[in-house]
Amino acid sequence: SGHAVLDAAALEVAPGWVFEPDPAGAVTLRVPVLFRLR
């Protein structure tokens, strides 16, 4: 969970860089995580 939160924070800073490593997994994890942070 901790990694997911950090990943979501990174999305706010640099979405392009975050999506490079794993687009499919990134989208799956960030959607629910971003909703929780918001």
C-alpha positions in Angstrom: 0.0 0.0 0.0 2.8 2.4 0.9 4.3 2.0 -2.6 0.9 2.7 -4.2 0.6 6.0 -2.3 4.1 7.1 -3.3 3.3 6.1 -6.9 0.1 8.2 -6.8 2.1 11.2 -5.5 4.6 10.8 -8.3 1.7 10.9 -10.8 0.8 14.4 -9.6 4.4 15.6 -10.2 5.3 13.8 -13.4 2.6 11.7 -15.0 4.7 11.0 -18.1 7.6 9.6 -16.2 5.3 7.5 -14.0 3.6 5.9 -16.9 6.8 4.8 -18.6 7.7 1.8 -16.3 4.4 -0.1 -16.4 1.4 1.6 -18.1 -1.1 -1.2 -17.5 -0.2 -1.7 -13.8 0.1 2.0 -13.3 -3.4 2.8 -14.4 -4.9 -0.1 -12.4 -3.2 1.0 -9.2 -3.5 4.8 -9.5 -7.2 5.1 -10.3 -8.3 3.8 -6.8 -5.4 5.3 -5.0 -6.0 8.8 -6.4 -9.6 8.6 -5.4 -8.6 7.8 -1.8 -6.1 10.6 -1.6 -8.6 13.1 -3.0 
